[in-house]
Amino acid sequence: MTTTIILIAFILFFFSAFIISYIKFQDERNKNLRIQGEFQPYTKKATFLSNSEKKLFSLLNSSSVAENYHIFPQLHLSTMLQVKDDARDMQGKFEWLNKLYVDFVLFEKEGFTPSLVIELNDQSHKWGPRKARDQFVQKALDENGIALLVVETKDLANFTQIEEKIRSRLSQ
């Protein structure tokens, strides 16, 4: 009888410990959504785009490119790419795609398919980690038939040349 009571107490202890740890260590996404007290760790950005990005966005929208394409800034790769059904760790791969964004995407007006990604590069793209990210983006887009055009910020003064490169990439 004493052994039975000890066994039941032992089972209840471990069951309680399991429930407490389950509640305490919930899914990371849910933990991040919880509001703790009055503290909100977010604030509105002063601007959505950098000055160079604003300039290129304005030039793109006022060019003849905008006649046939919708132009969207700051899109995550997961907007254009999805994880293959047979991939391992689908959630992890999706979260990785969702962390990476590109500067501009041109979508065909009919069909809304992505046709061209434009990356506006400044000096930060010469750093090691950024170069690795850029190589990953290039490969992911290439493997999925989405063209990429890299524009250097120093070249923004000559938009005619950029527009010619855009047309060239779109015609390939």
N, C-alpha and C positions, 0 to 999 in steps of 0.2 A: 504494500500500500504506500509506503514512504517512497519507494523507488518510482512508483507511478506519478506521485505528486511532483517529485524532482524532475521527472521526464517531461511532464506537462509544463512545469515552470520553465524548463530549458527550451522547449519548443516555443512557448509564448515569448520568451526573451528574444530568441532569434527572429521570430516572425515580426515582433515589434521593431527590432533593429532594422530589418529589411524594409518595412513600411516607412520608417523615419528616414532612412538613407534614400529611398525612392523619392520621397517628397522633397528632401533637401537637395538632391542632385538631379533635378528635372532636366529635361532637354534644354540645351544651351539657348536655342532660339526663344523658348518661352521665358527663360531667365532674363534675357535681354529685353523682352517686352514688358516685364514687370516694372512698375513705377515704385520706387522706394521713397516713401515720404513725399516731401514737397520738391525734392531735387529733380530737375530735368537737365540731363547732360547735353542738350542740343540747343543750338541757336541758329537763326537764319543767316545764311551766307550773305555777304555784302553784294556779291555778284555771282551769277551762274557761270559765266565764261570769263576767261582772262581777256585782256585788251586785244591781244593778237587773235584769239579765237573769235571775239566779237567782230573784228575787222574782216576776217576770212568769211565768217557766217554772212555778214552783210554783203560782201562781194559775191558770194555764191548765190544768194537770193536775188540779187539784182542782175545776175548774168543770164544768158540764154540757157544755161544748164537747168535752171529752175523751171523752164517750160515743160520739160519731160520728166523731171525727178522731184520727189519730195526730199527735202534736206533736213535731217535731224541731227542735232548736236548731242554729244555726251551720252552715247548709248552703250549699255553693257553688252559684252559678247553674247550673253544668253538671250538677247533680243533677236539675234540672227542665227545662232547656233544652238543645237540641243545635244545632249549627251546620248550616244548610241544606246539602244536598248540592251545590247549584250555587254556593255562596259561594266567593269568592276567598280564598286564604290560610286554609284551614280550620283548620290547626294553630294559627296565630296567634290566630284568633278563639276557638278552644277554650281556649287558654291564658289569654286575656283573661277568658272566662267563669269559668274555674277560679280566677282570682284574686279574684273578687268573691263575697262571701257575704252572706247575709241572716240576720237574727237568729232568726226562727222560721218554720216552714212547717207548715201544717195539711194533712195528706193524708187523703182519704176512707178510712175503714177498709175499705170494699169497693172494690176497684179500685186502691187506692193512688195515686190521681191527686192532684196538688197543687191545692188549692182556694184557699188564702189564705196570703199572706206577711205576716208582722208584723215591722215594723221599729221597734225601740225607739230613739228619737232623744234624744240629749243635746245639749249645746252644740256638740260637734264637727261636727254636721251643718249648722251655719251657715257653716262655712268654705268658701271657693270650690271647692277640689278635691273636697271631700266633697259639695257641692251638685251638682256635675257628675256624680259617681258615682251619687248618688241619682236624678238625672233619667234617666240611662242605665238604671238598674234599673227604674224606673217604666215607661219606654217599652218595655223588653224584656218585662216582665210583661204590660202592657196588650196588646201585639201578640200575645201568646200566650194570652190569656184567663185569666190568673191574677190574682186580685184582690190588692190591696195595702192594708194598713192601717198607717198610721204612728201610733205611740203615743209621746207625749212622756213622758220619765221623771217629770216633775212630776205627771203624771196617774195614776201607779200607785196613789196613795192611794184613788182612786175606781174600783175594779175593776168594779163593777156597770155603770158607764158604758162602760168598755172592752168588757165582755162584750156589751152592747147593740150597740156598733159592730161587733163581730165578727159577731154574728148578722145584722146588716143587710148587711154586705159579703158574707156567705155566701149570703144569699137573693137577691142581684142576679143 
